[in-house]
């Protein structure tokens, strides 16, 4: 079977070789959520909206139409999750009573997009791209791509958009691209990457440093015969600099469609700060950096695309210039470590230790070694007297209670776990400290600094995780184990009252140099006030391979003593510069 190139795709090619830019659409799945589509289901999130093609086709069509009206040259089918949906070994998808065949959904998705375009009278101008999301990493995924070609013989898109790829090395993605091209379908390929590596929705970098591997792959994909190379699903602040860098490796038309907002389980959280006008301004910069294709990924809405399309009218991509956005290469943190006095407090009668009365509920973890290190310091230095305090990640409440016991005027305890907050509050009551303790269930990624504190204490999980086995999705994979830790650092400037300070535990499995960089970026200053050896627990022990990768690629470390693996916990005191 060989498909012939559509007139609409020929028109796109003509646009790309000319000076006008191609306008892609914005998000579909998150737009269904934003518009409060009545039947949008959580199960849809697993397939990033694919199921909506079956159970709410009108809503999908409606989203497409908004993008057609916004002036898009390309409408993308709502099929991002097709690879995973097809791989399910159940009767159809999780759609309730009626099993549905994913191939029917694929065909319908193309049909819905075509009809939406047709109803607005733009059938000749507006192309349909079939979205395939994520890396092709199993034989089953590859088979699904092969089967999709059979769907396309009934209902063909104008081209295929393989998007949000992360991997450079898996040959199956290359095989999938070749399959599609050999069948006569043009293929555009988009990576969730900036020039520094794989980039998550929060802008966090995964993976080891890869030099110019991405650039070299771009050249290879050009040889294989793809039609365009894009970057997507990264935050806007990560975009700049990548296209000029890619242009050194390839003459392919380059494009970009980043995210606005972030994924906070179980839904997308929209960015309220970047409106259509601001988005259009940024698009002009990307255009000037050489983008010939511009659109939006998760969280980007029709109004953004409309403003962008209007602003881009008449613009030209400039000859890409050498990159000037990078220079932040310092690695030393001069004021953490050397020179600082690292000491334990040994001058007091501490047998038995005056531990607050602590009851640990079933679902709540007892204090960790990191929590105990923090607690020791609060006890020893009587931290918090007369202060407004914040405990990030309170767990059963040990550090919250110690701050309250030290005479804090108020302690606010935060945790992502409802059970932990309840446990902390009941322990406060148990110790007669409930008057000065309040507790809140908060996802730290959504934590806003509504007020400031004199003392902030934080001990958050730090678990390096291998993204290799996981397909690219919308949940951030914590390659370096520092997602939450870095987030805490980034919000500290807004949380700290004038003269305030934070006490934060960092393990040696995280790079000191990277912490230095994060602190500098936030205008903060740190010193080590205590440290302690700590055996790796089961969760970390299971990730030794990933931990070694992180250690090979950075200054992170742990000790191997016989069969034991031991890291160091550092207690950092952080304040403004
Ligand atoms: Zn996205």
Boltz pocket constraint, residues with backbone or C-beta under 6 A from the ligand:
constraints:
  - pocket:
      binder: B
      contacts: [[A, 232], [A, 233], [A, 234], [A, 259], [A, 297], [A, 298]]
      max_distance: 6.0
